[in-house]
Amino acid sequence: MLPSVRAFAAVQGANPLTVAKAYQLFQDSGLVDVKRGVGLFVARGAIAKLRSFERENFVQNVWPDVKAQMQRAGIDPAELLALN
Protein backbone atom coordinates (compact mmCIF):
# COMPACT_ATOMS: atom_id res chain seq x y z
CA MET A 1 0.00 0.00 0.00
CA LEU A 2 1.26 3.45 -0.87
CA PRO A 3 0.96 6.28 1.66
CA SER A 4 -1.74 8.86 1.10
CA VAL A 5 -0.91 11.87 -1.06
CA ARG A 6 -0.90 14.20 1.96
CA ALA A 7 1.19 11.87 4.11
CA PHE A 8 3.79 11.28 1.40
CA ALA A 9 3.96 14.98 0.52
CA ALA A 10 4.47 15.90 4.18
CA VAL A 11 7.26 13.36 4.72
CA GLN A 12 9.05 14.32 1.48
CA GLY A 13 8.43 18.06 1.78
CA ALA A 14 6.74 18.02 -1.62
CA ASN A 15 3.70 19.80 -2.94
CA PRO A 16 0.63 17.54 -2.60
CA LEU A 17 -0.38 18.37 -6.19
CA THR A 18 2.96 17.07 -7.43
CA VAL A 19 2.50 13.82 -5.51
CA ALA A 20 -1.09 13.51 -6.78
CA LYS A 21 0.13 13.93 -10.37
CA ALA A 22 2.81 11.28 -9.83
CA TYR A 23 0.29 8.86 -8.34
CA GLN A 24 -2.01 9.50 -11.31
CA LEU A 25 0.87 8.78 -13.69
CA PHE A 26 1.57 5.52 -11.83
CA GLN A 27 -2.10 4.61 -12.15
CA ASP A 28 -2.24 5.52 -15.86
CA SER A 29 0.89 3.42 -16.43
CA GLY A 30 -0.67 0.42 -14.71
CA LEU A 31 1.85 0.44 -11.87
CA VAL A 32 -0.69 0.92 -9.09
CA ASP A 33 -4.24 -0.20 -8.50
CA VAL A 34 -6.82 1.97 -6.75
CA LYS A 35 -9.12 0.34 -4.26
CA ARG A 36 -11.79 2.94 -3.61
CA GLY A 37 -12.03 3.82 0.05
CA VAL A 38 -8.94 1.77 0.86
CA GLY A 39 -6.00 3.27 -1.02
CA LEU A 40 -3.38 2.71 -3.68
CA PHE A 41 -1.54 -0.58 -4.00
CA VAL A 42 1.37 -1.67 -6.15
CA ALA A 43 -0.11 -3.55 -9.11
CA ARG A 44 0.79 -7.11 -10.01
CA GLY A 45 3.54 -7.09 -12.58
CA ALA A 46 4.65 -3.56 -11.72
CA ILE A 47 8.30 -4.60 -11.46
CA ALA A 48 8.20 -6.21 -14.90
CA LYS A 49 6.50 -3.13 -16.37
CA LEU A 50 9.07 -0.80 -14.83
CA ARG A 51 11.90 -2.99 -16.10
CA SER A 52 10.35 -2.95 -19.58
CA PHE A 53 10.00 0.86 -19.49
CA GLU A 54 13.63 1.19 -18.36
CA ARG A 55 14.86 -1.19 -21.04
CA GLU A 56 12.95 0.63 -23.78
CA ASN A 57 14.20 4.02 -22.55
CA PHE A 58 17.78 2.76 -22.44
CA VAL A 59 17.69 1.24 -25.91
CA GLN A 60 16.00 4.24 -27.52
CA ASN A 61 17.47 7.19 -25.62
CA VAL A 62 20.67 6.22 -23.80
CA TRP A 63 22.34 3.49 -25.83
CA PRO A 64 22.78 5.42 -29.10
CA ASP A 65 24.89 8.08 -27.32
CA VAL A 66 26.83 5.50 -25.31
CA LYS A 67 27.52 3.45 -28.44
CA ALA A 68 28.73 6.53 -30.33
CA GLN A 69 31.00 7.53 -27.45
CA MET A 70 32.43 4.01 -27.24
CA GLN A 71 33.16 4.06 -30.96
CA ARG A 72 34.87 7.46 -30.70
CA ALA A 73 36.99 6.23 -27.81
CA GLY A 74 37.78 2.90 -29.47
CA ILE A 75 36.25 0.88 -26.65
CA ASP A 76 35.38 -2.72 -27.41
CA PRO A 77 32.21 -3.88 -25.58
CA ALA A 78 34.01 -7.13 -24.66
CA GLU A 79 36.59 -5.03 -22.75
CA LEU A 80 33.88 -3.54 -20.60
CA LEU A 81 32.31 -6.91 -19.88
CA ALA A 82 35.70 -8.29 -18.85
CA LEU A 83 36.12 -5.54 -16.24
CA ASN A 84 33.59 -7.16 -13.92
QUIWOVEN-V135142 format. One record per pair of residues at least 24 apart in sequence whose ideal C-beta (glycine too) atoms are under 6 Angstrom apart, sorted by the first residue. I is the first residue (numbers start at 1). J is the second residue. Records with the same first field share a line. If there is no record, write none. Layout:
I = J  J
This chain:
1 = 39  41
2 = 40
